[in-house]
Amino acid sequence: MKKIIAIALAAVMILGLAACGSKPAAPAAAKQKLIVGFDAEFPPFGFIAEDGSYDGFDLAMAAKVCEKLGWDFEAVPIDWNSKDAELSAGNINCIWNGFTYTGRENDYTWSDPYVDNSIVMVVKADSGIKSFADLAGKTVMAQAGSSAIDGLAENAELSASLKKVIELADYNTGFMELKQGTVDAVAADLGVATYQIASNSGEYVILDEPVSTEQYAVGFLKGNTELRDAVNAALLELAADGTMLTVAQDYVDDGLVIESLCLIK
């Protein structure tokens, strides 16, 4: 009996020593998350789908980048006029939504540009407006804080001829104003313009001459090269392996111009 007790005590001591010597498992490292700030009323790059989900070419590409990197992905709709405050506060860690690189090269840390874009002028098909000269004395709408506003400012001759430029929060409202005749034209990104034309057959036309030309890229907080480098490398790989083209084809009916994708060779 004493022998049995001694063996049991020895076993308990061995188990106790083993437990004392073991180290607790290290906590799992948190996954990197890409938090994309986007304008929910900027199709085909970012918009709210019929089922209420967030959709758009840029969001789809961001999701593909995260899938490739093994990261989590979150899309956060923002007031476009507050994009810098959102980025600085850390509420988002990139701006990816038809975000113009041209003219802002030193304001953010950028990915490679992936879209060649134009700012164009959209008018009602029956307006009789055929050129910039016909816009003299007319009222034009553009989104506040957008590259269309910058493009109009840079096109001094055109701006000087206009009666007024009205800045509104989103393009959906602007095209409603155009349809109702409150404004005579809308200055918008080519993708937005082609989306509106596709959605309103025969209602609008684009004037031949662009207001300005530009490129889109993904914008990160200035100095955040680590995040930019990882995202940019994945984006380039997705362009090279055909994924970007495949994704883009899903948004052609929403106004995406395939030929504008400058990373696709």
NORBEL-V694206 format. One record per backbone hydrogen bond with DSSP energy under -0.5 kcal/mol. NH is the residue of the N-H (numbers start at 1). CO is the residue of the C=O. If there is no record, write none. Layout:
((NH CO) (NH CO))
This chain:
((5 1) (6 2) (7 3) (8 4) (9 5) (10 6) (11 7) (12 8) (13 9) (14 10) (15 11) (16 12) (17 13) (18 14) (19 15) (20 16) (21 17) (22 18) (34 72) (35 33) (36 34) (36 74) (37 35) (37 94) (38 76) (40 38) (42 39) (42 46) (45 42) (46 42) (47 55) (48 40) (49 47) (49 53) (52 49) (55 47) (57 44) (58 45) (59 45) (60 56) (61 57) (62 58) (63 59) (64 60) (65 61) (66 62) (67 63) (68 64) (69 65) (70 66) (71 66) (72 32) (74 34) (76 36) (76 74) (77 75) (78 38) (80 78) (82 79) (83 80) (86 82) (87 83) (88 84) (89 85) (90 86) (90 87) (91 86) (92 86) (93 35) (94 35) (95 219) (96 37) (96 94) (100 98) (101 215) (102 215) (104 101) (107 104) (108 104) (109 220) (110 108) (111 218) (114 216) (115 216) (116 260) (117 115) (117 214) (119 212) (120 118) (120 188) (122 120) (122 186) (123 205) (125 203) (127 124) (130 128) (134 131) (135 132) (136 133) (137 161) (138 135) (140 164) (141 185) (142 166) (144 168) (146 143) (150 146) (151 147) (152 148) (153 149) (154 150) (155 151) (156 154) (159 155) (160 156) (161 157) (161 158) (162 158) (162 159) (163 138) (164 138) (166 140) (166 164) (168 142) (168 166) (171 41) (174 170) (175 171) (176 172) (177 173) (178 174) (179 175) (180 176) (181 177) (181 178) (182 177) (183 177) (184 139) (185 139) (186 122) (187 141) (188 120) (188 186) (190 118) (193 189) (194 190) (195 191) (196 192) (197 193) (198 194) (199 195) (200 196) (203 200) (204 200) (205 123) (207 121) (211 119) (212 119) (214 117) (216 115) (217 99) (219 95) (219 217) (220 109) (224 221) (225 223) (228 224) (229 225) (230 226) (231 227) (232 228) (233 229) (234 230) (235 231) (236 232) (237 233) (238 234) (239 235) (240 236) (241 237) (242 239) (243 238) (244 238) (246 242) (247 243) (248 244) (249 245) (250 246) (250 247) (251 248) (252 249) (254 251) (255 252) (256 251) (258 256) (260 257) (261 258) (262 114) (262 260) (263 114) (264 261) (265 263))
